[in-house]
Amino acid sequence: TNRPRPTLKEMKAFPYILVLLLVEPSVWCIPLEEFYPFGFTEGDSGLPRNDDGSSRPIVLESGSFFPFFDRNFRIIFVNTNGAISFTNPISQYTPDPFPIRSNQEIIAPYWADVDIRGTGNITYRVTDDGDLLQRADNDIRRAFPATIFSSEYMFIATWDHVGYYNSQTHKTNTFQAVLATDGLRSYVIYLYADGEMQWTTGEASEGINGLGGIPAEVGFDAGDGLRFAVVPESRTDAIINITETSNVGVPGMWIFRIDEAAVVIAGCERITALENDYIPITIFPRYGSILGGTLVQVFGPCFDDFFDHDIVCVFDNVAVQGLVVDENYMICVSPSFTKFGKITFTLIISDMDFTFEEKIFYSLDISDTSFIHSTNERRNLFYVESEMAEITWDPDSILPQSLVEMYGIIVTLNIQLVEVDTETGDTRVITTLASNVFNTGRYSVEIPPMSSGLSQAVLQITIGEIISSISTVPEHVQEIFDLIQEEVAFWSHEIYVSGSSYLRDKCDEWCSNEPEGIGEEILARLPPCPPTVGRAMADSVFEEEDFGEFFRQTFHPGSSSCFRQVVFTDDNEGSGQHCCYDYEGKLLVGPPGGGTVDRYAPNGFSGFFKHQRHDVIPYFYCCVGEFSDCESYYRKRPSDDGSRYKLQPPACVYGDPHLVTLDGFKYTFNGKGEFTLIAHEDELFTLQGRMVEAESSIGSPVSATVFSAVAAKEYNSDTVQFRRSRRGLDALVNGVRVNFEDLQKQ
């Protein structure tokens, strides 16, 4: 053919073309020059000329390991016969069908009888090169868009023009395996060079002229006889066409996640179920601002089956438009909400009776989802008269990277000042501060004064123009662009804007309207502050705020940390305790840095906006601006001095195991199974534990039991579990292992 061959990057940018390429696969596949850089000139180590050999143990640096299924490994073997292993080297040349029961973990980019005595090289290296890590991250995120992943290091192994047994050189294969991990999650990328996969079988595996017999196997296996993944053409003559197949839409590339206890494979699943069957879905992100505007991606079934159907995303009882992007995912934009916390999410597709899985989307308050940040340290929250503010944002997070690359998108942005009604939570655009700003991640805007009083506001970024490299944009793609421009929004934390720096009159007016003795009355109905930061951290009634140094120093200058009450009773009457500590861990009392009681705790939708109206804005009246009178504010919203605090002894488990209950009772219990440890009489909280037989240092059972897992659930909360595994301590939410760095605000 005379057609030019596109680069791998270009292929990833046009997945709809790739569907056609499967009809003519030999034309556009992965060329050798698009492999990850390899070879001795790149600093690789290599295997000597051999047949059925292996590398020496490749020991990862101290503190590093590679997660594979439910184990962590520090030693890797590169085996001549197209496989990577951990426990032991592999010399077997004829592949066994997966699953295998040899207790031998194996990653098999092309398990067959490789022989490099006559030709070819096998090289490998560990690298933390930033450009290569970013490339791997991008490849992985395209395959698994619902994951946040940044690799710490990667291991590259390449079989370059390798022959087959017995020292055959007239046909060669070239393939590569790239292992990437962030220490918790791990992925493997298999690459097969276009035109360079010419044999499937060695002579000792009954092959003739490199074909027939028992051909190569591609996949991976935990070695326990249960968990594995295999490319469908493995151990058949069709494996010779591995350059033409893929699970990620790029012929010659296969990507798998290999750290989970269960197998996770990239790509979508075709719906073959009958009516009323249950269709699982995944959403990303799992949370967004209460103000709405979050672009939500939905994965699971192959959505290209629904191009001609109307799709609706349902957030609780609010329905919004959904649009298919490609076979792997669709999008919709979250509406504004009237509550914080859990929002039930599902899909409805017109003219189809499929029942989709319900997921949980979290509606969070403004400060917890702030995307726009100010670099103005002097006035990060309070703007008076007319002031300049330099703002920053993450330009790579404006749109999903897969969408940007798919259509070659460049966007411009609009920046607006939006007022938030502290009665209802409704928003109103006050003015547009800038239009069609380039998405550089930084811009300076002028915050105009408000005409009256003090207002709570936020900065909002919306999409201005969408410019695509596609000369003629298809109709369904234009619908996606229109949805993004009309509905997607990003928000800053709260800011407070005034028309004057003189707010003393507002403070005096507020103080006169507050009842006499209101401060002492609120204090009396709230739990006391712990006297030290250590006790505050151990007290489950309180939770440390994470709103950042700017916020804390604005409201509580001189404090090193602040804790807010998170467990409430009817006796609190909607109020909440707030405690701040100095850099020595001592409780601060009184102005300017002490915590202040909240007449209305920022708990729930109504409480959040009442808190803004009755606690936060009065603080600005009295404590910020010219001629401030913060003493007056503290008389109405005093600090607790910690004198009423009584230490609650903790319950604990140690040793054999010995248990100590919340009331101090001690006993020993060698149970085996699952048990309830704590149960609230109103079912508001349950803690369960799993006890298993203990093992000696060599793995043999001993006559004792230990706790291997605990799981907790509050009323209507997620179930959170911590369990011991062979790789350490795993955290699970609703049965799914998570990285708490990913959860962020949930």
C-alpha angles and dihedrals in degrees: 000000000000095000114117115249114240120227121252089254090055091048091054090050093059110042094161088063089052091063087062092045091066087070091056101024100158091067103059114027133124112301119215092247089063093061117108105275111277143163139074092297088062091054096262124157116224145206118248120243104291150132121234091357134137141207122262113264107292104215117204119225119278110283093020126106140159118239114221117176104315099337136079118222130196096181126067130187124201108207125204093227095071100273142109120212139177113197099043139352117266122227098166109122103187110065120235116221113261130279098058126186102206097107084242116133112213138183106196119192089166114348106195141115101294116182120186098175088103105030145350139047134247113204136170144174144172113236140177094187106154097221093050092046090052091050091051091046090053092049091049095045090053090054095042105027093170093066132084105217134167113170120223096200140346138213117218121196121178132188102201118196092327122180130217136244127315094040090283115170106169092086124038139179130215120195140144139209120204117192115195129180142169091203094266106045126037136190137186125214119199119199127188120193118237111254092000101095103086108147139043107182142040123224093252088058091058093265123151118204088348096304140086124025113079105339130207125294124222123195138057137272137199091215092233097105091247115064122058146116126216133185105245096239093054116132090012131100088251092072086084085076094060088121089065099050135069144162092216103050096260113104110234095024127099124176128190136176106228108176101079125097085237127046117267117194126188123241135047132293124239113236108237096157125118124242119306094018118144115254116199119220137181125212130203129227100025094203142040144168120294085233090066129222098119115145105228121198120206123204137178118076122052100267097196085084087069102049091114096046132084111247124200127193111209119206103189099308097336115103121204133176120274125199131195114236099182138322092291103053151359133208141219134168124242117242124224114278136217096212141042125237130027121025117181112231130194143143134248120194120195119247092009129101097205115136111218125207117262115238131188121246117188121225107208134188123261099263093048092059101036110151098171118066132190123226091196100111095182096056110017094147110015123062122180131185107339118336138165119237126189109213131191136196139170106268093195092060098056091092134006109276091229090058092047093051095040094061101020091244128190117179137195122208140221120214118206139179109230127191118219117213106228090204099055108007090240118147132223126189107236098184143333108250097189137000132210094001115177113252096248097132095244136071140151119231134179115237107214122216121258117243095230138024122318125318134193110232143163134208114242130201118201131176114268111181129358113209117191130195088219107102095211113030112213117237095249090050091052088053088056091050091049092050092051093048094047102041115019115098137167124205141206126219116273118293127187120223126193136179092221139031089218106087100147093109089055090051093051091048092050093048092051091051094050114090119253112262093015091134096055091042092056092045092054094058097048134078113259123254117259107250095231135036090240092060091044090056091051095046112092091203089072134052127194114247117236100193093122141247095291094057095042095049091046094055102023111023114195095026123124097196140001131204127204128203111255102169114071138186133193088257089068090066092209095308125121141207123237124190130186130191135203127234091274091056095252123139114260116221126194132353140012102013107012122112117255131213116251116231084203116026113222089244116136130348098297094041092050095057094039087053090054092049100042104029112020105040091045087054089059090047092055108025105034131058132026120337093008120187106200092163088068091054093050091052088061096035104029130184121249111238096210094237093124094052119121120189114240110214110235125238114238147172125218142158123352080008108286116177130206116195128215090262092051099258112149128206143147122239127180098187125154120212135033121323139178110245100177129012124176112223091235092046090247092133136017129182120190131184135201118215122196136178112278123241132216122238089271094050101257118135121258131197097263139075132228136190110262099174144008127198128192134190132179122200108297092351131126116270109251119198134184117195138174115241135171089268096051130264119354125198119209132186114199089345096308119114111238142186107230090214087066095050091062102164106007 
